Each structure stands twice: as C-alpha cells, then as structure tokens.
Amino acid sequence: MALQPPLHASKEPVSVALTGELPPLVVDARRILKEMAGQLPKSITGLERQMMIGDVMTRTDETTKMKFLAMVNHFLTRMFTLHASDIDMGGYGSQGYIWYRVYGSKKADSSLGKYSPDEINILIQSIIGERQRSFLFENRNLDFSHMLYMEDMDFRRFRADAYFDLDQLALNMRAINNIVRPYKELDLHVNVTKVLSLAHTKEGLCLITGITGSGKSSTLDSIIDANNHSVEGHIVIIASPIEYVHKSDKCIIRHREVGRDVLSFKDGAVQALRQDPDIIMLGELRDPETILTALEITDSGHKVFSTLHTAAAVESIDRIIGETPPIEQERVRNRLADLLRCVISQKLVPSLDGKRVLAKEIMLGTPSVRAAIKNNNTSEIYQMISEGNDVGMTSMEQDLKRLYLQKKISLENAMNYANNKRRLQQLLQLQPTD
C-alpha cells in the first residue's frame, strides 16, 4: 500500500452560521470551477481525464486552491446546521447535487446549487495531495482524513473516502464527533464492563460489530475513553483513517494511521508488540491476514479491541472462521474460543423523537459459549445469549423489545431491525405474519 501524505487541513476559521446566500469566497470559487471545467477538452475521458485534471491541479496556484478548500468547508459546515452525519458529492449517482444523511435519511440539498461532473472532479482533487492522487488513480479508491478549523468549535475531523462512479470522482465524508459518548450511556451490565476494562481483565479479544453507520467507532471510542480515565496503561490505536483523537490521561495513547504512520494493519499490530502496549485497538478486521494477526497478538497476552461488519454475535464468529483459509479454520476455531471475551453487535434504530437510538446484542465468552465455538455448534449460541440476561448477555430481539416497551421506538421499526423477526413476535406475544 502506498504511503499517503498527512491529512489536509484548512487553517482559516470558517463560520457555522449559514445564510441563504453563498459567501463571496465560495461564489468566486464556483466561478473559477466553471471556467476551469469549461476549458477541459471533451475528447479525453475515463481515467485519463482524471489524470489530466490532476495535472491541472498541480499547476494551480495556492490562492485558487484555498478558495476551493473554502467551498468544500462551506458544504461541511452545513452538516452541523442540519445535524447530518455524512455528506456525499460527485459521481453520476449524485446528479450534480450535494447530499446529506440526517438521522439516517440521505437527501439532496438543492439550495447549494447543481454542479457538473468536472466541477466536482476538480473540487475533490483540490483537497488531496499529489501522492494521494496517484494512490486514487491506481486503486480507484482513497481513504483519508480532513480537518476543518472552526470559530466556535476549535476544529472538526472528517473520515473521507474518494472513489470512482462511472469514470467520475465521488466523495463521502463522515463527521467525527469531537466529544466521546459517556461510557455510562452504553448502559452495559457490570460483567460486560469488567470484560471491557483493563482494570479487571488484562487480556482477550473484544469485538464491536454492526453494519456501516451503526456507531461502532463511537462505542469503541467510549470504551477506550473509559479505560483512559480509569487505569494506568498504554493504548495503541491502529486505524484507517484515525477518527477521534484521544488525549492521554491515565493512559498514554498512540494513534497510528494506516497509510500514513504505518503501512498496514498487520505491520501496526506486529510493531505494537514491541511498543509495550496494554491495549491494542485495530480499527477493523477487514481481511484474513488482519484476523489472524489479531488472534496472534491477543494470544500473546494483550487486550485487543476491534470492529467487524456483521449484524449479530453468532454471525461474527462464523465470519471470522469463514474468512480464514480452510486448512486454518480448525486452529482458528479453537483459538477464537479461548481468546474471545465479548461481542457487542449494534444497530442505530430510528426513534420516536425523530433521531436514532442504540440497540445492541451482547455475547460474553462464557464456558458454554466457548464450548459451542470449539465444537462447531455456533447455532446453539443464540439461545445461550437469550438465556444469559443474569450474566449480562442479551439478544438483539430482547433489546428491541426493551426499547419498544420503553416507548423509544415504534413496533414497525422494532420488527424491521430484528435479526430474528419470528423470535421478536414471540417475545412481544404477537401473531406471526408472513
């Protein structure tokens, strides 16, 4: 993987206050965008066109680039007015508009105007460096960080992903919370807290799972923050990209971004073993190599946290085993049974107040769960979770029932977000529907 240069940051403060009119600097940037896009020859298409735009950006003066940066930052500040989590622009799919995800729903914002594909191509390429641009052209995708300095909020960080959509560049940026969600708000059983806390449990693998946008990173940051303020130790965070930046308190916390501070998750994990860590956080178990590395460093006696894109605890176990080569699966199954301490699978469910509320399934590595994993009887684990409320376990269906009875979510959304709809019907004593 090619090294990426440091994140791009605007050091010019911008105001969160938005009016119905675009600021003069943004109006000027749009005029320049139109002029530059209009000068591009129509005969060049595809990747060659993007490379040509890259050459143009290399020759563009800093004043113009700063105007383009101000335009992007103007779009980003609107996120805070709309309470949006994500912004999308570019590519055929956007149809020329800027899109925002607000409380789970993604909509186009026509008030910001409509842009041609080349205008957005230029805009996206203006906020990345030459080495990042080369990586994007080679891999058709680029993960990077963006920092926005603001008048009343110091600065905000964004996780960004640039990619191709029918030969055009598209961009998603997700706002990273400046404030960690208090650990108490996770409302976890005392046994779960003991497993997640370095003060009580010095080793083992703990996973936070869920689909994209389910708040995995926020939950993991809450857990890291709780350890940081409660026990003395050393935490190494390896992620792509780094999202929330923790300030060392009782723990010294290192942040290593894949592609910038370290070449890969595997390299970061192996190197961390020589850095005297107590906790190692791997941003994501995204491939067999990273999964095997996570098991190896956990087996060395460290406490390891990571995330996985699965919707249920049992699915997480099956995914880890299934992702490894067949010849390795029996060994991985036994190691996972010995090392896995906790799986928290979560979803963000639309709430009755128009926002979203956290629903979670929790599995602990009890003796019966470990035996089921070793014996390849993972189908039995769901029942163990359902019957393990007294030790801190809960199924997704049980938690959705709790949220519904507390009048936080509707019955319709409870059913829609259930992994096992028939089981939820039984819990709520409803008549089955086909």
One Martini backbone bead per residue (centre of mass of N, CA, C, O) as a GRO file, in nm:
protein
  434
    1MET     BB    1   0.095   0.036   0.023
    2ALA     BB    2   0.071   0.356  -0.014
    3LEU     BB    3   0.173   0.642   0.088
    4GLN     BB    4   0.030   0.903   0.273
    5PRO     BB    5  -0.021   1.206   0.337
    6PRO     BB    6  -0.115   1.429   0.522
    7LEU     BB    7  -0.368   1.581   0.622
    8HIS     BB    8  -0.603   1.812   0.527
    9ALA     BB    9  -0.588   2.161   0.632
   10SER     BB   10  -0.773   2.429   0.751
   11LYS     BB   11  -0.661   2.754   0.893
   12GLU     BB   12  -0.933   2.883   0.823
   13PRO     BB   13  -1.183   3.010   0.965
   14VAL     BB   14  -1.525   2.913   1.003
   15SER     BB   15  -1.865   2.953   0.981
   16VAL     BB   16  -2.166   2.808   1.085
   17ALA     BB   17  -2.320   3.023   0.976
   18LEU     BB   18  -2.613   3.033   0.763
   19THR     BB   19  -2.727   3.140   0.461
   20GLY     BB   20  -2.893   3.180   0.157
   21GLU     BB   21  -2.604   3.266   0.083
   22LEU     BB   22  -2.312   3.266  -0.063
   23PRO     BB   23  -2.011   3.326  -0.011
   24PRO     BB   24  -1.787   3.504  -0.189
   25LEU     BB   25  -1.564   3.286  -0.200
   26VAL     BB   26  -1.758   3.066  -0.319
   27VAL     BB   27  -1.849   3.218  -0.568
   28ASP     BB   28  -1.563   3.239  -0.685
   29ALA     BB   29  -1.506   2.934  -0.694
   30ARG     BB   30  -1.735   2.865  -0.894
   31ARG     BB   31  -1.635   3.034  -1.128
   32ILE     BB   32  -1.364   2.886  -1.159
   33LEU     BB   33  -1.476   2.605  -1.204
   34LYS     BB   34  -1.624   2.667  -1.469
   35GLU     BB   35  -1.376   2.758  -1.626
   36MET     BB   36  -1.204   2.498  -1.596
   37ALA     BB   37  -1.414   2.297  -1.707
   38GLY     BB   38  -1.450   2.447  -1.991
   39GLN     BB   39  -1.132   2.381  -2.078
   40LEU     BB   40  -1.189   2.091  -2.114
   41PRO     BB   41  -1.159   1.836  -2.311
   42LYS     BB   42  -1.390   1.606  -2.460
   43SER     BB   43  -1.197   1.364  -2.572
   44ILE     BB   44  -1.131   1.306  -2.274
   45THR     BB   45  -1.150   1.008  -2.074
   46GLY     BB   46  -1.165   0.884  -1.783
   47LEU     BB   47  -0.868   0.848  -1.631
   48GLU     BB   48  -0.730   1.058  -1.815
   49ARG     BB   49  -0.902   1.294  -1.714
   50GLN     BB   50  -0.817   1.284  -1.418
   51MET     BB   51  -0.513   1.324  -1.479
   52MET     BB   52  -0.548   1.598  -1.611
   53ILE     BB   53  -0.664   1.737  -1.361
   54GLY     BB   54  -0.417   1.683  -1.188
   55ASP     BB   55  -0.226   1.860  -1.355
   56VAL     BB   56  -0.383   2.120  -1.312
   57MET     BB   57  -0.357   2.123  -0.997
   58THR     BB   58  -0.046   2.140  -0.988
   59ARG     BB   59  -0.061   2.440  -1.139
   60THR     BB   60  -0.222   2.557  -0.922
   61ASP     BB   61  -0.274   2.800  -0.719
   62GLU     BB   62  -0.315   2.860  -0.380
   63THR     BB   63  -0.554   3.056  -0.389
   64THR     BB   64  -0.746   2.868  -0.542
   65LYS     BB   65  -0.734   2.628  -0.347
   66MET     BB   66  -0.852   2.788  -0.105
   67LYS     BB   67  -1.127   2.835  -0.236
   68PHE     BB   68  -1.202   2.539  -0.263
   69LEU     BB   69  -1.176   2.474   0.038
   70ALA     BB   70  -1.398   2.674   0.127
   71MET     BB   71  -1.624   2.526  -0.022
   72VAL     BB   72  -1.609   2.257   0.124
   73ASN     BB   73  -1.640   2.381   0.412
   74HIS     BB   74  -1.923   2.490   0.362
   75PHE     BB   75  -2.056   2.214   0.328
   76LEU     BB   76  -1.969   2.108   0.614
   77THR     BB   77  -2.110   2.321   0.800
   78ARG     BB   78  -2.402   2.229   0.726
   79MET     BB   79  -2.408   1.972   0.896
   80PHE     BB   80  -2.459   2.122   1.177
   81THR     BB   81  -2.738   2.237   1.103
   82LEU     BB   82  -2.861   1.941   1.008
   83HIS     BB   83  -2.742   1.695   1.164
   84ALA     BB   84  -2.517   1.551   1.003
   85SER     BB   85  -2.306   1.267   0.923
   86ASP     BB   86  -2.314   1.304   0.600
   87ILE     BB   87  -2.141   1.354   0.281
   88ASP     BB   88  -2.225   1.388  -0.076
   89MET     BB   89  -2.034   1.379  -0.391
   90GLY     BB   90  -2.049   1.306  -0.699
   91GLY     BB   91  -2.101   1.148  -0.961
   92TYR     BB   92  -2.370   1.017  -1.113
   93GLY     BB   93  -2.558   0.972  -0.857
   94SER     BB   94  -2.586   1.287  -0.765
   95GLN     BB   95  -2.678   1.483  -1.001
   96GLY     BB   96  -2.503   1.751  -0.888
   97TYR     BB   97  -2.544   1.715  -0.584
   98ILE     BB   98  -2.571   1.769  -0.243
   99TRP     BB   99  -2.549   1.529   0.020
  100TYR     BB  100  -2.739   1.422   0.318
  101ARG     BB  101  -2.725   1.266   0.642
  102VAL     BB  102  -3.030   1.254   0.843
  103TYR     BB  103  -3.114   1.039   1.062
  104GLY     BB  104  -3.058   0.813   0.808
  105SER     BB  105  -3.131   1.023   0.582
  106LYS     BB  106  -3.087   1.074   0.229
  107LYS     BB  107  -3.036   1.406   0.081
  108ALA     BB  108  -3.079   1.656  -0.130
  109ASP     BB  109  -2.927   1.996  -0.173
  110SER     BB  110  -3.044   2.255  -0.369
  111SER     BB  111  -2.928   2.521  -0.224
  112LEU     BB  112  -2.618   2.458  -0.340
  113GLY     BB  113  -2.661   2.349  -0.609
  114LYS     BB  114  -2.533   2.266  -0.937
  115TYR     BB  115  -2.297   2.023  -1.074
  116SER     BB  116  -2.057   1.926  -1.259
  117PRO     BB  117  -1.844   1.671  -1.287
  118ASP     BB  118  -1.584   1.849  -1.323
  119GLU     BB  119  -1.622   2.031  -1.079
  120ILE     BB  120  -1.595   1.796  -0.872
  121ASN     BB  121  -1.330   1.680  -0.964
  122ILE     BB  122  -1.171   1.933  -0.890
  123LEU     BB  123  -1.256   1.961  -0.593
  124ILE     BB  124  -1.146   1.691  -0.492
  125GLN     BB  125  -0.847   1.730  -0.597
  126SER     BB  126  -0.791   1.994  -0.417
  127ILE     BB  127  -0.787   1.816  -0.119
  128ILE     BB  128  -0.540   1.663  -0.240
  129GLY     BB  129  -0.254   1.512  -0.294
  130GLU     BB  130  -0.034   1.373  -0.512
  131ARG     BB  131  -0.006   1.094  -0.371
  132GLN     BB  132  -0.308   1.049  -0.338
  133ARG     BB  133  -0.377   1.067  -0.636
  134SER     BB  134  -0.213   0.821  -0.726
  135PHE     BB  135  -0.363   0.620  -0.548
  136LEU     BB  136  -0.644   0.667  -0.672
  137PHE     BB  137  -0.573   0.584  -0.967
  138GLU     BB  138  -0.471   0.293  -0.895
  139ASN     BB  139  -0.731   0.204  -0.683
  140ARG     BB  140  -1.009   0.380  -0.701
  141ASN     BB  141  -0.922   0.461  -0.397
  142LEU     BB  142  -0.958   0.685  -0.093
  143ASP     BB  143  -0.836   0.720   0.227
  144PHE     BB  144  -0.906   1.005   0.446
  145SER     BB  145  -0.837   1.310   0.606
  146HIS     BB  146  -1.019   1.592   0.755
  147MET     BB  147  -0.973   1.940   0.849
  148LEU     BB  148  -1.174   2.177   1.048
  149TYR     BB  149  -1.167   2.506   1.121
  150MET     BB  150  -1.333   2.678   1.396
  151GLU     BB  151  -1.455   2.931   1.584
  152ASP     BB  152  -1.644   2.752   1.819
  153MET     BB  153  -1.486   2.435   1.775
  154ASP     BB  154  -1.193   2.461   1.665
  155PHE     BB  155  -1.232   2.142   1.543
  156ARG     BB  156  -1.290   1.913   1.262
  157ARG     BB  157  -1.331   1.575   1.174
  158PHE     BB  158  -1.287   1.361   0.877
  159ARG     BB  159  -1.403   1.087   0.703
  160ALA     BB  160  -1.268   0.984   0.387
  161ASP     BB  161  -1.403   0.887   0.047
  162ALA     BB  162  -1.261   0.824  -0.262
  163TYR     BB  163  -1.422   0.760  -0.588
  164PHE     BB  164  -1.562   0.576  -0.850
  165ASP     BB  165  -1.833   0.690  -1.092
  166LEU     BB  166  -1.841   0.652  -1.399
  167ASP     BB  167  -1.542   0.813  -1.417
  168GLN     BB  168  -1.618   0.964  -1.162
  169LEU     BB  169  -1.591   1.155  -0.886
  170ALA     BB  170  -1.635   1.065  -0.542
  171LEU     BB  171  -1.768   1.175  -0.207
  172ASN     BB  172  -1.717   1.086   0.135
  173MET     BB  173  -1.815   1.239   0.455
  174ARG     BB  174  -1.746   1.195   0.805
  175ALA     BB  175  -1.829   1.293   1.108
  176ILE     BB  176  -1.638   1.349   1.395
  177ASN     BB  177  -1.659   1.340   1.710
  178ASN     BB  178  -1.547   1.556   1.971
  179ILE     BB  179  -1.727   1.377   2.161
  180VAL     BB  180  -1.750   1.141   2.390
  181ARG     BB  181  -1.941   0.899   2.481
  182PRO     BB  182  -2.058   0.807   2.759
  183TYR     BB  183  -2.030   0.503   2.898
  184LYS     BB  184  -2.302   0.495   3.061
  185GLU     BB  185  -2.488   0.513   2.796
  186LEU     BB  186  -2.456   0.203   2.721
  187ASP     BB  187  -2.579   0.020   2.936
  188LEU     BB  188  -2.393  -0.192   3.098
  189HIS     BB  189  -2.308  -0.458   3.243
  190VAL     BB  190  -2.082  -0.532   3.486
  191ASN     BB  191  -1.955  -0.777   3.332
  192VAL     BB  192  -1.887  -0.619   3.075
  193THR     BB  193  -1.707  -0.404   3.204
  194LYS     BB  194  -1.490  -0.603   3.305
  195VAL     BB  195  -1.407  -0.701   3.018
  196LEU     BB  196  -1.338  -0.398   2.905
  197SER     BB  197  -1.148  -0.368   3.149
  198LEU     BB  198  -0.818  -0.346   3.247
  199ALA     BB  199  -0.862  -0.368   3.560
  200HIS     BB  200  -0.995  -0.676   3.521
  201THR     BB  201  -0.892  -0.731   3.210
  202LYS     BB  202  -0.579  -0.805   3.038
  203GLU     BB  203  -0.727  -0.990   2.820
  204GLY     BB  204  -0.846  -1.028   2.500
  205LEU     BB  205  -1.128  -1.034   2.272
  206CYS     BB  206  -1.305  -0.742   2.147
  207LEU     BB  207  -1.621  -0.682   1.979
  208ILE     BB  208  -1.750  -0.446   1.737
  209THR     BB  209  -2.063  -0.466   1.566
  210GLY     BB  210  -2.176  -0.376   1.230
  211ILE     BB  211  -2.286  -0.178   1.021
  212THR     BB  212  -2.264   0.080   0.842
  213GLY     BB  213  -2.350   0.338   1.068
  214SER     BB  214  -2.380   0.200   1.382
  215GLY     BB  215  -2.147   0.314   1.593
  216LYS     BB  216  -1.875   0.163   1.652
  217SER     BB  217  -1.664   0.387   1.700
  218SER     BB  218  -1.811   0.524   1.937
  219THR     BB  219  -1.804   0.283   2.128
  220LEU     BB  220  -1.497   0.240   2.126
  221ASP     BB  221  -1.428   0.524   2.235
  222SER     BB  222  -1.572   0.487   2.507
  223ILE     BB  223  -1.392   0.253   2.604
  224ILE     BB  224  -1.120   0.392   2.581
  225ASP     BB  225  -1.193   0.633   2.766
  226ALA     BB  226  -1.249   0.470   3.023
  227ASN     BB  227  -0.961   0.358   3.046
  228ASN     BB  228  -0.805   0.631   3.042
  229HIS     BB  229  -0.967   0.724   3.331
  230SER     BB  230  -0.900   0.435   3.520
  231VAL     BB  231  -0.614   0.335   3.395
  232GLU     BB  232  -0.286   0.240   3.381
  233GLY     BB  233  -0.139   0.279   3.046
  234HIS     BB  234  -0.116   0.140   2.700
  235ILE     BB  235  -0.241   0.274   2.390
  236VAL     BB  236  -0.297   0.131   2.060
  237ILE     BB  237  -0.397   0.290   1.756
  238ILE     BB  238  -0.527   0.123   1.458
  239ALA     BB  239  -0.619   0.306   1.160
  240SER     BB  240  -0.861   0.361   0.862
  241PRO     BB  241  -0.878   0.619   0.974
  242ILE     BB  242  -0.832   0.839   1.200
  243GLU     BB  243  -1.050   0.976   1.420
  244TYR     BB  244  -1.054   0.996   1.716
  245VAL     BB  245  -0.863   1.201   1.942
  246HIS     BB  246  -0.692   1.116   2.213
  247LYS     BB  247  -0.627   1.217   2.547
  248SER     BB  248  -0.404   1.175   2.764
  249ASP     BB  249  -0.408   1.037   3.094
  250LYS     BB  250  -0.354   0.751   3.238
  251CYS     BB  251  -0.300   0.705   2.946
  252ILE     BB  252  -0.106   0.625   2.678
  253ILE     BB  253  -0.176   0.745   2.341
  254ARG     BB  254  -0.160   0.594   2.025
  255HIS     BB  255  -0.160   0.707   1.676
  256ARG     BB  256  -0.208   0.490   1.381
  257GLU     BB  257  -0.208   0.545   1.042
  258VAL     BB  258  -0.294   0.393   0.768
  259GLY     BB  259  -0.057   0.520   0.525
  260ARG     BB  260   0.116   0.716   0.737
  261ASP     BB  261   0.244   0.550   1.003
  262VAL     BB  262   0.154   0.279   0.856
  263LEU     BB  263   0.116   0.027   0.614
  264SER     BB  264  -0.048  -0.178   0.814
  265PHE     BB  265  -0.221  -0.361   1.032
  266LYS     BB  266  -0.010  -0.578   1.071
  267ASP     BB  267   0.233  -0.397   1.124
  268GLY     BB  268   0.109  -0.245   1.365
  269ALA     BB  269   0.065  -0.494   1.547
  270VAL     BB  270   0.355  -0.604   1.554
  271GLN     BB  271   0.490  -0.340   1.650
  272ALA     BB  272   0.326  -0.308   1.919
  273LEU     BB  273   0.473  -0.543   2.075
  274ARG     BB  274   0.739  -0.332   2.093
  275GLN     BB  275   0.558  -0.092   2.272
  276ASP     BB  276   0.426  -0.163   2.544
  277PRO     BB  277   0.126  -0.275   2.557
  278ASP     BB  278  -0.217  -0.320   2.677
  279ILE     BB  279  -0.372  -0.189   2.429
  280ILE     BB  280  -0.520  -0.295   2.116
  281MET     BB  281  -0.646  -0.112   1.831
  282LEU     BB  282  -0.838  -0.231   1.564
  283GLY     BB  283  -1.041  -0.089   1.340
  284GLU     BB  284  -1.039  -0.363   1.142
  285LEU     BB  285  -1.160  -0.684   1.026
  286ARG     BB  286  -1.102  -0.712   0.672
  287ASP     BB  287  -0.903  -0.971   0.676
  288PRO     BB  288  -0.733  -1.257   0.720
  289GLU     BB  289  -0.466  -1.128   0.814
  290THR     BB  290  -0.589  -0.954   1.044
  291ILE     BB  291  -0.725  -1.180   1.200
  292LEU     BB  292  -0.468  -1.348   1.263
  293THR     BB  293  -0.320  -1.115   1.403
  294ALA     BB  294  -0.522  -1.067   1.632
  295LEU     BB  295  -0.487  -1.351   1.756
  296GLU     BB  296  -0.182  -1.335   1.809
  297ILE     BB  297  -0.180  -1.078   2.000
  298THR     BB  298  -0.377  -1.201   2.204
  299ASP     BB  299  -0.204  -1.462   2.264
  300SER     BB  300   0.028  -1.270   2.401
  301GLY     BB  301  -0.158  -1.105   2.637
  302HIS     BB  302  -0.359  -0.904   2.512
  303LYS     BB  303  -0.572  -0.632   2.466
  304VAL     BB  304  -0.834  -0.650   2.214
  305PHE     BB  305  -0.974  -0.426   1.975
  306SER     BB  306  -1.261  -0.441   1.742
  307THR     BB  307  -1.411  -0.463   1.415
  308LEU     BB  308  -1.725  -0.569   1.245
  309HIS     BB  309  -1.936  -0.657   0.956
  310THR     BB  310  -2.193  -0.738   1.164
  311ALA     BB  311  -2.531  -0.818   1.309
  312ALA     BB  312  -2.412  -1.064   1.488
  313ALA     BB  313  -2.251  -1.272   1.697
  314VAL     BB  314  -2.260  -1.539   1.538
  315GLU     BB  315  -2.173  -1.411   1.268
  316SER     BB  316  -1.892  -1.328   1.369
  317ILE     BB  317  -1.777  -1.606   1.414
  318ASP     BB  318  -1.827  -1.720   1.128
  319ARG     BB  319  -1.662  -1.505   0.978
  320ILE     BB  320  -1.384  -1.553   1.095
  321ILE     BB  321  -1.365  -1.850   1.011
  322GLY     BB  322  -1.451  -1.813   0.701
  323GLU     BB  323  -1.201  -1.612   0.624
  324THR     BB  324  -1.028  -1.848   0.654
  325PRO     BB  325  -0.849  -2.093   0.571
  326PRO     BB  326  -0.940  -2.417   0.579
  327ILE     BB  327  -0.668  -2.521   0.716
  328GLU     BB  328  -0.721  -2.299   0.969
  329GLN     BB  329  -1.008  -2.327   1.106
  330GLU     BB  330  -0.962  -2.513   1.352
  331ARG     BB  331  -0.751  -2.334   1.490
  332VAL     BB  332  -0.925  -2.075   1.501
  333ARG     BB  333  -1.157  -2.188   1.667
  334ASN     BB  334  -0.989  -2.249   1.925
  335ARG     BB  335  -0.869  -1.967   1.966
  336LEU     BB  336  -1.134  -1.808   1.980
  337ALA     BB  337  -1.251  -1.953   2.226
  338ASP     BB  338  -1.011  -1.855   2.417
  339LEU     BB  339  -1.014  -1.523   2.339
  340LEU     BB  340  -1.309  -1.457   2.352
  341ARG     BB  341  -1.504  -1.215   2.549
  342CYS     BB  342  -1.663  -1.008   2.338
  343VAL     BB  343  -1.987  -0.916   2.180
  344ILE     BB  344  -2.100  -0.616   2.012
  345SER     BB  345  -2.409  -0.575   1.855
  346GLN     BB  346  -2.522  -0.302   1.641
  347LYS     BB  347  -2.792  -0.049   1.620
  348LEU     BB  348  -2.960   0.221   1.452
  349VAL     BB  349  -3.273   0.333   1.559
  350PRO     BB  350  -3.549   0.479   1.493
  351SER     BB  351  -3.707   0.723   1.670
  352LEU     BB  352  -3.983   0.899   1.799
  353ASP     BB  353  -3.797   1.183   1.791
  354GLY     BB  354  -3.625   1.153   1.500
  355LYS     BB  355  -3.395   0.977   1.571
  356ARG     BB  356  -3.151   0.768   1.738
  357VAL     BB  357  -3.108   0.432   1.873
  358LEU     BB  358  -2.950   0.195   2.068
  359ALA     BB  359  -2.899  -0.142   1.964
  360LYS     BB  360  -2.812  -0.458   2.138
  361GLU     BB  361  -2.581  -0.731   2.130
  362ILE     BB  362  -2.465  -0.968   2.390
  363MET     BB  363  -2.157  -1.152   2.417
  364LEU     BB  364  -2.006  -1.392   2.620
  365GLY     BB  365  -1.720  -1.594   2.722
  366THR     BB  366  -1.845  -1.852   2.815
  367PRO     BB  367  -1.817  -2.181   2.860
  368SER     BB  368  -2.053  -2.253   2.663
  369VAL     BB  369  -1.957  -2.079   2.425
  370ARG     BB  370  -1.675  -2.203   2.391
  371ALA     BB  371  -1.779  -2.491   2.334
  372ALA     BB  372  -1.946  -2.422   2.080
  373ILE     BB  373  -1.708  -2.329   1.911
  374LYS     BB  374  -1.526  -2.582   1.926
  375ASN     BB  375  -1.785  -2.776   1.823
  376ASN     BB  376  -1.946  -2.629   1.596
  377ASN     BB  377  -2.219  -2.487   1.772
  378THR     BB  378  -2.328  -2.184   1.699
  379SER     BB  379  -2.647  -2.227   1.691
  380GLU     BB  380  -2.662  -2.227   2.023
  381ILE     BB  381  -2.588  -1.929   2.114
  382TYR     BB  382  -2.850  -1.768   2.103
  383GLN     BB  383  -2.980  -1.910   2.347
  384MET     BB  384  -2.761  -1.830   2.549
  385ILE     BB  385  -2.811  -1.529   2.527
  386SER     BB  386  -3.118  -1.529   2.604
  387GLU     BB  387  -3.034  -1.684   2.896
  388GLY     BB  388  -2.797  -1.442   2.990
  389ASN     BB  389  -2.900  -1.187   3.160
  390ASP     BB  390  -2.761  -1.230   3.446
  391VAL     BB  391  -2.454  -1.190   3.300
  392GLY     BB  392  -2.516  -0.967   3.037
  393MET     BB  393  -2.688  -1.086   2.822
  394THR     BB  394  -2.826  -1.008   2.484
  395SER     BB  395  -3.052  -0.981   2.248
  396MET     BB  396  -3.176  -0.802   1.997
  397GLU     BB  397  -3.475  -0.864   2.059
  398GLN     BB  398  -3.469  -0.784   2.360
  399ASP     BB  399  -3.381  -0.486   2.309
  400LEU     BB  400  -3.619  -0.405   2.127
  401LYS     BB  401  -3.832  -0.458   2.337
  402ARG     BB  402  -3.734  -0.251   2.541
  403LEU     BB  403  -3.761   0.001   2.356
  404TYR     BB  404  -4.065  -0.035   2.304
  405LEU     BB  405  -4.165  -0.034   2.606
  406GLN     BB  406  -4.018   0.261   2.641
  407LYS     BB  407  -4.106   0.436   2.390
  408LYS     BB  408  -3.860   0.474   2.159
  409ILE     BB  409  -3.998   0.274   1.956
  410SER     BB  410  -4.144   0.124   1.708
  411LEU     BB  411  -4.282  -0.163   1.600
  412GLU     BB  412  -4.185  -0.149   1.309
  413ASN     BB  413  -3.877  -0.103   1.379
  414ALA     BB  414  -3.838  -0.350   1.548
  415MET     BB  415  -3.894  -0.548   1.313
  416ASN     BB  416  -3.692  -0.434   1.098
  417TYR     BB  417  -3.426  -0.480   1.310
  418ALA     BB  418  -3.455  -0.769   1.327
  419ASN     BB  419  -3.303  -1.081   1.293
  420ASN     BB  420  -3.562  -1.229   1.449
  421LYS     BB  421  -3.887  -1.190   1.396
  422ARG     BB  422  -4.022  -1.435   1.532
  423ARG     BB  423  -3.895  -1.390   1.810
  424LEU     BB  424  -4.019  -1.108   1.859
  425GLN     BB  425  -4.312  -1.199   1.845
  426GLN     BB  426  -4.289  -1.381   2.093
  427LEU     BB  427  -4.201  -1.164   2.299
  428LEU     BB  428  -4.473  -0.985   2.219
  429GLN     BB  429  -4.719  -1.165   2.154
  430LEU     BB  430  -4.754  -1.211   1.847
  431GLN     BB  431  -4.875  -1.256   1.544
  432PRO     BB  432  -4.783  -1.408   1.285
  433THR     BB  433  -4.618  -1.298   0.980
  434ASP     BB  434  -4.568  -1.329   0.614
   0.00000   0.00000   0.00000
